[in-house]
Amino acid sequence: MCGIVGYNGNMEAAPILLEGLAKLEYRGYDSAGLAVRNGTADAEIVKAKGRLKILAEKTDNGNSLKGQIGIGHTRWATHGEPSENNAHPHCSDDHNVIGVHNGIIENYQELKEKLTRHGYTFYSETDTEVAIKLIDYYDKKYAQGPLYSLTHAMTRIRGSYALAVMFKDFPEEIFAARKDSPMVIGVKKGESFLASDVTPIIKYTKNVYYIGNEQVARLGKGTVSFYDIDQGEVTIEPTEVQWDTNAAERGGYEHFMIKEIHEQPKAVSDTISSLVKDGKIDLSGVGIDEKTAQKIQRIHIVACGSAYHVGVAGQYVIEDLARIPVRTELASEFRYRRPILNENDLVVIVSQSGETADSLAALRLAKENHVMTLAIVNVVGSSIAREADHILYTLAGPEIAVATTKAYSAQLIAIYALAIQLAFYRSSIDVKKYDALIAEMKTLPDKMQKVLENKERIQWFAAKYANAQDMYFIGRGLDYAISLEGSLKMKEISYVHSEAYAAGEIKHGPISLIENGTLVVGVATQSHLYEKTRSNMVEVKSRGAYLMGLTNYGNYSIEDTADFVVYIPKTDEHFTTSLAIIPLQLLGYYLSVAKGLNVDKPRNLAKSVTVE
């Protein structure tokens, strides 16, 4: 949701800002804009509706905007339709204050009425313009400088925000503030950078600062200082980002998504290597030891989107191995009810970005109830990582495509490792089983690579069914969890109506939707459920469905039922999700390509949902 960039240094700002905004396109947006100041002159603002290339054309790729300090923004419309008027940056009438904003200001209407009574007029429908003019109001009323006016406005604003602001009387500085929306700052000799996440910054520096909640940053040329909401200076230690700068580039692939699908074996291998030491799972860095594990009476896995599907798979794996009751919940539901949480429960929050608004709120709800929390996140220093009691980092690196692939696979590994170690600590598996599970988990990257080697068959099949209107995924147990994620991938990037059902439920309604030629994907990787799922596949085929089967090598009897079959290598059935998901990711990808769609930036979607 919305991307913010800022630059203060000795180079022309506009080209750097445009390049940074391009790195944030994956977040989703409908308009973009820049504000650049040249010395003490008024900042020049240029905005454009639509793709970033339109803004680049209006500014001659930034070359027509002169100045060495500036801010930029890609907007995801919330208050007000996509338009140049509603695009950021926004400004006060005299350009005294110019700013960009990510988040939602809940009391903007009340603030707007206050400002209107004091003579302010409004040209846009946005809550952001209200925030900028509120800062301007306090700047003019009290004349105490940017820190005072910004923090004073923060005390009046309800909601979430990341703000980057320039003041006319302080032409050499940028001010930033945040509450519940991400903001990252990087500093190198003579230059300062800010952004919504690290991807625009890591090209210049890997040492970054994460502004704390309700804090302000003051960026000079190569300097930064931090303040709390009472204007007291605070110290923030830099975090070193380990991501390879080339990971945020396509590297010869047509799309980021297909590149990231191919990066899954490495993401999985790196995550395993971080968790397995000398043949044993090491959770000492996570902070969950044997004594802690034995106290856990119930686990709540809370997440959104694909991370929720990781949780569904995790529920099966943890309950089966560790024999701990698990409940997997959507964060957006968990936060708005009164969950029954006990002192010996564990709440596991799964989030790629570590900034997902509903997941962050769920984490805080758990902490308010004094329940132990564990974050499974991919971004070091993110809000969820900072606030959780325990952190299990995945090593997927930057993921640019909106539809997650390698982050999902790395999260699965984190769940497997947690399940295995909890099971061992609680003596529900013995040493022999423990060692065997770890050894098999370490084979997953090679087996994933073998699945990728058969992508051409899936590409052919996707091209053949590119005109599909409806698709259904069915499976039982872990295969149902796989089906949920496969169906989501199809919806996200191919715009095909797609549903996933537990295979035993299809006779309870969904089978009435099957017509001649309806595409059904039957996932059957669990040996004890294989024949049951095959029977369900026969049922839909008898109603005219065209069947794609997904199963393990050796289950060749499925060819008597399915019209098209994809096989995956055998593995321990607790880990089958890691292999079975790849053909479904490829199916969604190639179907989207065949339809000529924008794979990396599907319509109406954002990578990181940082607002409700």
N, C-alpha and C positions, 0 to 999 in steps of 0.2 A: 504494500500500500504506500503510495507517494514516496518519492525519493528526493532527498536533500543533499546538495553538495555545496561546499564553500572553499574558497582559496584566498590566501593573503600571502603575497610573496613579491618576487622581483621579476616574474615572467608575466606575459599577457594572460589575464585570468580566463577570458571567455573560451578559448580552445580547451583549456584544462577542465573547465566546468562542463563543457559539452561532452568531452570524453568521459568524465565522471558520470554524467547522466546516462550515457550509453551503457555504462556498466550496471546501472540500476534499472534498466528497462524491464528486466525480468519481474520487477515488483508489480508491474501493471500500472497503466496510466492512460489518460485521454487528452492531456495537454501538457505543455512545458513552457518554461520561461527562464530568463536570465536577468540579473541586475548587476551591472559592472560600473565601478567608480574609477575615474581617472584623476588622481590627485584630489584636490579639494572641490572639483566640479561636481555638479549634481550627478547622481548615478543615472545611467541610461537603462531603461527597462524594455525588454523585447519579449513578447509572448506569442505563442502559436497554439491553435487547437490541432489535435491529431498527433501523428507520429513525430518523433524527435527530428527526423530529417527535414521537416518543414521549418522548424526553428533553426536548424543548421543552415538551410537555404536563405532564410531571412537575414542571417547574420554573416553570410559568406564564411560558413564554418567557424564563426567566432571572430574572424579577422576584422570585421567592421566595427566591433565593439572594443574600444581601447580602454585599458585600465588594468591595474595589477591587484585589484581586490574585487571580489564579487561573490554572489550566491546564485544558485540555480535550483530548479525544482521540476519534478515530473508529478503531475496531479492525477489522483484517482478521485473522481467526483463523488462528493457526499452531499454537501450543501450547495445546491445550484448545479445546473446542467453543464456539460463540457462546453466551454466557450473561452474566447480570449479574455473577456471581462473577468470571468471567474478563475482563470489561470493565475498561478503565482509567478513572480513575487507580487505582493500587495504593498501599498504605500499610503501614508498620510497625504492630505491634500497638497502640502508644500514639500513633499518628499523628505521631510525631516526624519521619518522612520520608514524603512523598507524591510520587509521580511518575508520569509517562507515558513510553512508550517506543515507538519504531519500529525494527524490525530483528529479528535473530535472535541469541540468545545461545547459542552452540554448547556451552559447558561448563556449562550451567545445572544439570544433574543433579549434577555434581560439586560445584558451589557449594551446591546445596540440601542435599546430605548434610553438608557442612561446617557450614552454619548450623543444621541439625537437631541436630547434636552440641552446639551452643552454646545449645540451648533454644528455637530458633525453630520455630514451627508455620506451616503454610501452608493458606490457605483456597481457593486457586485452583490451576489446572493450568498456569499461565503461567510462562514464563521471566522475564517482567517483574517479577513479585512477588519472585522470587529476587534480581534486581538491586537493587530498592528496599531489601530487607532486608539485602543485603550492604552497601549504603551506610550503613544504620542501624547495622549491626554495627561498622563502622569509626568511625562518628561517636561511638558510646558507648565503644568500647574506647580510643580515643586522645584524644578530646575536643579535637581540634585545629581544629575548625570545618568548614564545608561544603566548602571547596576541598580540604582534606586528605582528607576521607572520600570525596569524589567521585573525585578523581584516584587514590586508593589502590584504589578499586573498579575503576576503568578498567584498572589494570594487571593485575587478576585476571580480567577478563571477556574471553573470546574470542568473536569474532563481530562483528556489525555493530550499531550502535545510534545513535539520536538520543534523548537523554534530556532531559526538563524536570522539575526537582525543586524542591520547596519544603521548607524546614526549619522546624520549630516555633519554634526559638530565633532565627530570622532572618525574622520575619513580613513584612518590607518588601522582600524580595528573592526572585527566581527564579534558579535556577542551571540552565544547559544544558550538555550535552556531546554530542559526536558522534564517530563513527568509521564511515565508509563509508555513512552514511545522512544525507540532507540536513537542514539546519536553517538558517533565515534569521532575522535579527533586524532590526527597525526601531525607530528612536528619534526622537521629536519632543519638543517642550517638555513636560516633566512626565509623559510617557508612554513606555512601552517595550512592544514587541510581539515575539513570536516565533511561528514557524510552520514547517511542513514545506516550504512554498514561498511565493512572494511574493503569491499571489492574495488571502490574507486581510489583507495588510499594505498593499498599494498604495493602498487607500482613504485611509489615514492618512499615509503617507509613501512617497516613491519612492526615498529613500536608504536602502539596506539593507546589512547586513553578513553575509557568509557565513563561518560559523565554520570554521576549518581542521580538518583531520583530527586526531583525538586532542587537541582543544582544549576549553576550558571557557569559558563566558560567564557573567557575573554581572550581572543586570539589576536596577537600581534604578528609581525613578520618573523616567524620562527620562534615565537614564544606563546605560552598558554598559561593562564592561571585560573583557578577554580574557586567558586564561592557557594556557600549555602544560601538558603532563602532569606536569611537574616543579614546577608552581605559579608559574613565572616569568611575569611580565606580558608580553604581546606586543601589537603594534600591528596592527590590521587596518583597511585603508582602506575607506570606504563605496563601494558601487557604485550608480550611478543607474539605476533601471529605467525604460526608455522606454515601456513599455506604457501604453496608454490605459486608465484605470480603468473606462470603460464597456465595454471589450472583454470583461470577465468577467461581464457581465450579458446576459440573453437579448434585450433590446431589442425586444420585441414578437413574436419568433419563438416557436413552440410548444416547440421544443427547441433546446438548444445545438448539436446536430449539424447541423440544417438551417441554422442561422445561420452556422455555421463553413463549411459547404459553400458558402454564398453569399459568404463572406469570402475565398474562395480567389483570385479575381482580384486583390484588394488585397494579399494575402499574397505572391503571385507578383510583382506590380508592385513592392512595397516591397523584396523581396529582389533583384530585378533592378536596381533603382535603387541599391542598396548596393554592387553588384558591377560595374556598367557606368558608366564615367565618360568623357564625351566620345566615346561610340561605341566604346570599347575596354573589355575586361574588365580590371579592376584588382585584382590579388591581392596588392598590396604590403602591405595590412593583414593578409593571411593569412600572409605570409612565404615564399611560394613564388615564386621568381624564375626567370629563364630557365636559369641555371646549375644550380639545384636540379632543375628539371624535366628537364633533359637527363640527369641522373644516374640518374633513377628507372628501374629495370629491371623492376619488378613491383609491382602494387598489390593489397593485400588490403582489401576492404571488409567490415567486421565490424559486425553490427547484430542487432537482434531485431525480430520482428513486422513491422509495416508498413515500418519503417526498413530491414529486410532486403530487402523487396521493392523499395525504392528502390535498394538495392545491386544487385539482379538487373538492373534496368533500366540502372543505371549501368555494369554490366559490358559490356552490349551497346554502349552509347554510347561509352564510353572506348576500348574495344578497336577499334571501327570508326573513330573519329575520330583518336585519338592513337596507335593501334597499339602500345599497351602491354598486356602480358598482365595480366589482372585475375582475381582469384579472390574470389568473394563467399561469406562464411561466416556462419553463425549464431554469435553471440557465445558462447552456452552450449556449443557444440561446440568452438570455437576455443580456449577457455581450458582445456579438459580434455584436450587432446592436445599433442603436441610439434610445433607448426607449424614448417615449414622457413622461417626468416626470414633474409634476407641484408642486408648493410649498406646496399645501395642500394635496398631495398624501401621502400614507403610503406604504412603501415597507416592506413586511413580509418575512423574510428568515427562512426557515424551514430546520433544519439539526440535525440529531441525534448526531453526533460527534462534531459539531461546527467547524470542520476543512475542510469540503468539499471544494475543490479548486475552482470550478466554483461558488458555492454559496458565498464563501468569496469574490471572485472578483465581483460578482453582488452586494453584500453589499457595497463594496468600490465605485462602480460606482454610486450607489444611493446617497452615502454620498458626492461624488464629485459634484453631481447635487443638493446638499443641500436639499435632501428629507428625511423626518423622516423615521427611520428604526426601526423595531421590530424583534428581533431574538427569534425563538422558538427552543430551544436547550436542550439537555439532559446532557451536560457536563459542569459543573461549571468551569469558568476560561478559556474556549476554545477561540480560536481566534475570532470566530463570536460573542460570548458572550461579549468579551472585547471591540469589535469595534462597536457594535450596540448601537443606542441611548437608546433603551428599551429592556429588556430581560424578556421572559416568560419561566421559566425553567419547563421542564417535569421531573417527578420523576420515570423514568422507571428503574433506576439502570443500572449496566453494562449489555450490550447486547453483547453476544459472537458469536452467530451464524451469519454467513454472511447475511442470509436472515432475514430482520427485521420483528418482530412481535409485541413485547410489546412496543418498541419505537414508532412504527406507531400508536398503539392504544392510547398511552399517548399524542401523537401529535394531534390526533383527539379531545381529551378532551380539549386541549389548544385552538384549533380552535373553538370548541363549546362555551367555556367560553367567548372567545373574541367576537364571534358573538352575544351572548345573551346580554353581557354588552353594546356593541355598540348599539344594538337595543333599549335597555332600555334608554341609555343616549340620543338617538336621537328620543325617543318617538314613535318608530314604533311598539313597543309592550307596553301593559299596565302592571301595577303591578301584576295583576292576572296571566297574561300569563308569566311574568318574573318568578314569584314564582313557577308556574307549571313546567316550563322548567328546573329550577334548581332542583326541587324535582325529576323530572323524570331522569335527568342526574345522580343523586345520586343513582338511582336504577340499573344503568348499570352494576356495578361489579357483583351483584347477578345474573343478567340475563345472563351475559357472562359465569358465572360458570355453569348455566343450559345448555347452548349450549355445553360446554365442556363435560358434563355428557353423551352426545349422540355420543361421538367420535367413538365408536365401529362400528356404521353403516357406517360411512365414511371410516373407516379402511377397512371394508369388500368391499365397493364399489371400493376403490383405488386398492386393490389387484386384483379385477376382471378386471380392466381396466389398469393394469400396462404396457401393451404392446401398449397403445394408441400412435399413431404417430402425430396426429393433434388434437387440441382442440380449441374450440371457446367459448368465454364468451360474452353474450349479456345482455344488460339492458338499461333502459332509466333514465335520470335524475341522482339522486344519485346512482341508481343501475348501471349506466355506470361507475361511479367512483369506485364502489366496483369491477366491472368486470375488470377494469384496474389493480387493485392491485392483484386480484385473478389470472389473467393471468400472471403477473410478477412472482408471487410465483411459478407457474407451470414451467415457463421457467428457473428460477434461479436454482432450486434444483432438478428438475426431468428431465431436458433437453428434454422436450416435446415441439414441435413447438406449440405455443399458441398465440392466438390473442384475443383482446377485441374490440368489436364494439358497438357503440350506436345501439340499436336494430332496430331503424327505418332506419338505413343505410344499412342493410344487403342486401336489394334488389338492392342496387347501386353497386354491384360487388361481395361482399364476398359470397353471396349465391351460386355462381358458384363453390365454393370450397367444398360444402357439398356433400358427397358421402355416400353410405350405411355404417353405423357403425360409422360415424364421431361423436365424442363426443362433444356435445354442452351443456353448462351450462347457463341456463336462470335465471337471477336474477330479482325477481319481488316482491319488498317490499314496493313500493310506491303505495298507494291505487288508486290515480287518474291516474296512468299509468299501473295498473295491467292488465286490459283487453287488452290494446294495446300490452304489452309485450307478453301476452299469444298468441295473434294472430301471432306475429313474431315467437314464438316457434312452433306453428302449421306449419308455412311455412317451417321451416327447417326440421321438422319431416317428412313432406310430401316428402322431397327430400332424406330421408333415415337416417337422424341424429338419434343418440341415445341421449335422452334428460335427463339431470339432472336439476331439478327445485329447486330453493332456494327462500323461501318465508316465510311469517309470519304464525303462527298458526291461523287457521280460514279460510285461503284461500285454502280450500280443493278441490276446483274445478280444481286446477292445476293438480291433479292426473289423470284427463281425458286426459291430454296432455302429461305430463312428464312420463318417464319410472321409474325414481327414484327421490324422493323428500326429501329435508332436510328442516325442519321447525325451525324457530327461534322465541323467545318470541316477543310479540308486545311491541313497545316502540313509543315515539314520532318519527315521520318519519324523522325528521332532524338528529336523532341519530342512525338510522338503520345501518349505516356503521359499527359501533362498534360491532354489533352482527353478521351481515352477513359475515364479513370478516373471522371470526373464522373457519367456516366449510371449507372455501376455503384455508386457511392456512393449516388446517389438511389434506385436499385433496392433496395438493402439498407435504406435509411431508410424508404421508403414501405411496403415489405413489413412491416417491424417495426411501423410505425404501424397498418397494417391489421390486424395481429394483436393490437393493444392492449398491446404490450410497453413496457418502460421503456427508451426509446431511448438516453438519455444515460448510464444506469447499468446496463448489461447484467449479468446474474447471473454471479457467480464471477469477474468481471474487475476489474482495477484499471488506472488510467491509467498510473501509473509503477511499474514493478516494481523496487523498490529492495532486495528481498531475494531469495534463491534460492528 
